[in-house]
Amino acid sequence: MSKNLVSRTQISASVQQVFDLRTSEHWVDLKADKLKDGSALVSRTERPDGGVDFAVSRDLPAGVPGFLERFLPKEGKAVQHESWGPPGPDGICRGTWSVDIPGAPAKLGGTASVEPSGDGSVQIINGTAQVSIPLIGGKAEGFIVDMTQKLMAKEAELMIASLSG
């Protein structure tokens, strides 16, 4: 079983501007400073095709229900991996993402795109949460999807604020 999530954000900046910010070390620093999520760059590689692969360590969100605590790492960190291609001939930038929670029986990841839209762009993130724990897996997936969508909304607000003006 799994639960899906989706985030759609209209941004008044070009696809290239969103790509440049989203794949930069500056974005990681902004999240750490403004969202207080413990974001720290683990690795970042610029590919020959203009794409960027990176990994960011971040704190797990507060408020984890008791029934999930024993399945989470003691240090309370997760690593998010993202791989983005540059804007293509169609003007769309495509990427994939996944979150590694060491020792947890959970999978979280999906696809993302930034597409031209009106005077700016739209960022679309799709994903799936899957938890392999009998009896409580569905409840855990619901919690993960809810928390992930809240984090995505905060990041979207920060991206909009960072790219406006």
C-alpha positions as CSV (number, residue, x, y, z in Angstrom):
1,M,0.0,0.0,0.0
2,S,1.1,3.6,-0.5
3,K,-0.2,7.1,-0.5
4,N,0.4,9.8,-3.1
5,L,1.2,13.4,-2.7
6,V,1.2,16.4,-5.0
7,S,2.4,20.0,-4.7
8,R,1.7,22.6,-7.4
9,T,3.2,26.1,-7.0
10,Q,2.9,29.1,-9.3
11,I,6.1,31.2,-9.3
12,S,6.6,34.6,-10.9
13,A,10.1,33.6,-12.2
14,S,11.3,31.8,-15.2
15,V,12.0,28.1,-15.3
16,Q,15.7,28.9,-15.5
17,Q,15.6,31.1,-12.4
18,V,13.7,28.4,-10.5
19,F,16.2,25.7,-11.6
20,D,19.2,28.0,-10.7
21,L,17.9,28.6,-7.2
22,R,16.5,25.1,-6.5
23,T,19.8,23.4,-7.4
24,S,22.1,25.9,-5.7
25,E,24.0,25.7,-2.4
26,H,22.3,29.1,-1.7
27,W,18.9,27.3,-1.6
28,V,20.2,24.9,1.0
29,D,21.5,27.8,3.1
30,L,18.2,29.7,2.7
31,K,16.2,26.7,4.0
32,A,18.5,26.2,7.0
33,D,18.3,29.9,7.9
34,K,14.6,30.6,7.2
35,L,12.9,27.3,7.8
36,K,15.2,26.2,10.6
37,D,15.1,22.6,9.3
38,G,18.7,21.8,9.8
39,S,19.4,21.6,6.0
40,A,23.0,20.9,5.2
41,L,24.5,20.1,1.8
42,V,25.9,16.5,1.7
43,S,27.0,16.5,-2.0
44,R,26.4,18.5,-5.2
45,T,27.5,17.6,-8.7
46,E,27.0,19.6,-11.9
47,R,26.6,17.1,-14.8
48,P,28.0,17.7,-18.3
49,D,24.4,18.0,-19.6
50,G,23.8,21.0,-17.4
51,G,21.8,19.1,-14.8
52,V,22.6,19.0,-11.1
53,D,22.5,16.1,-8.7
54,F,22.6,16.8,-5.0
55,A,21.9,15.5,-1.5
56,V,20.7,17.5,1.5
57,S,20.6,16.3,5.1
58,R,17.7,17.7,7.1
59,D,16.0,17.3,10.5
60,L,13.0,15.1,10.6
61,P,9.9,17.2,11.5
62,A,8.8,17.6,15.1
63,G,5.6,16.0,16.3
64,V,6.2,12.4,15.2
65,P,3.5,10.2,16.7
66,G,4.7,7.8,19.4
67,F,3.9,4.7,17.3
68,L,6.4,5.9,14.7
69,E,9.3,7.0,17.0
70,R,10.9,3.6,17.4
71,F,11.2,3.2,13.6
72,L,13.1,6.5,13.1
73,P,16.9,7.1,13.4
74,K,18.1,8.3,16.8
75,E,19.9,11.3,15.3
76,G,16.6,12.5,13.7
77,K,18.0,13.1,10.2
78,A,16.9,12.3,6.7
79,V,18.8,12.7,3.5
80,Q,16.9,14.1,0.4
81,H,18.4,13.2,-3.0
82,E,17.5,15.3,-6.0
83,S,18.5,15.0,-9.6
84,W,17.5,17.8,-12.0
85,G,18.0,18.2,-15.7
86,P,18.3,21.6,-17.2
87,P,15.4,23.2,-19.1
88,G,14.8,21.2,-22.2
89,P,13.8,22.3,-25.7
90,D,10.2,22.4,-24.5
91,G,11.2,24.8,-21.8
92,I,10.5,22.2,-19.0
93,C,12.9,21.3,-16.3
94,R,12.5,17.7,-15.0
95,G,13.8,16.0,-11.9
96,T,13.5,13.1,-9.5
97,W,13.6,13.1,-5.7
98,S,13.8,10.6,-2.9
99,V,14.2,10.7,0.8
100,D,16.4,8.2,2.8
101,I,15.5,7.8,6.4
102,P,18.2,5.5,7.8
103,G,16.8,2.4,9.4
104,A,13.1,3.3,8.8
105,P,10.9,0.9,6.8
106,A,9.7,3.7,4.6
107,K,10.2,4.9,1.0
108,L,9.4,8.4,-0.1
109,G,10.1,9.9,-3.5
110,G,8.8,10.9,-6.9
111,T,9.2,13.2,-9.8
112,A,9.2,17.0,-10.2
113,S,9.1,19.5,-13.0
114,V,9.2,23.2,-13.5
115,E,7.2,24.3,-16.5
116,P,6.6,27.7,-18.2
117,S,3.3,29.2,-17.2
118,G,2.0,32.6,-18.0
119,D,4.6,35.3,-17.0
120,G,6.4,32.8,-14.8
121,S,6.5,29.1,-14.2
122,V,4.8,26.3,-12.2
123,Q,6.6,23.8,-10.1
124,I,4.9,20.4,-9.8
125,I,6.0,17.8,-7.4
126,N,4.5,14.3,-7.3
127,G,5.4,11.6,-4.9
128,T,4.5,8.4,-3.1
129,A,5.0,7.4,0.5
130,Q,5.2,3.7,1.4
131,V,5.7,2.2,4.8
132,S,6.3,-1.5,5.3
133,I,4.9,-2.0,8.8
134,P,2.0,-4.3,9.2
135,L,-1.2,-2.8,10.8
136,I,0.2,0.8,11.1
137,G,1.7,1.3,7.6
138,G,-1.3,3.1,6.2
139,K,-1.5,5.4,9.2
140,A,2.2,6.1,9.0
141,E,1.9,6.8,5.3
142,G,-0.8,9.4,6.0
143,F,1.4,11.1,8.5
144,I,4.4,11.2,6.2
145,V,2.3,12.6,3.3
146,D,0.8,15.2,5.5
147,M,4.2,16.3,6.9
148,T,5.8,16.2,3.5
149,Q,3.1,18.4,2.0
150,K,3.5,20.9,4.9
151,L,7.3,21.0,4.3
152,M,6.7,21.5,0.5
153,A,4.3,24.4,1.2
154,K,6.9,26.1,3.4
155,E,9.6,25.6,0.8
156,A,7.3,26.9,-2.0
157,E,6.6,30.1,0.1
158,L,10.3,30.6,0.6
159,M,11.0,30.0,-3.1
160,I,8.4,32.5,-4.1
161,A,9.7,35.1,-1.6
162,S,13.3,34.5,-2.7
163,L,12.5,34.9,-6.4
164,S,10.2,37.9,-6.3
165,G,11.5,41.4,-6.7
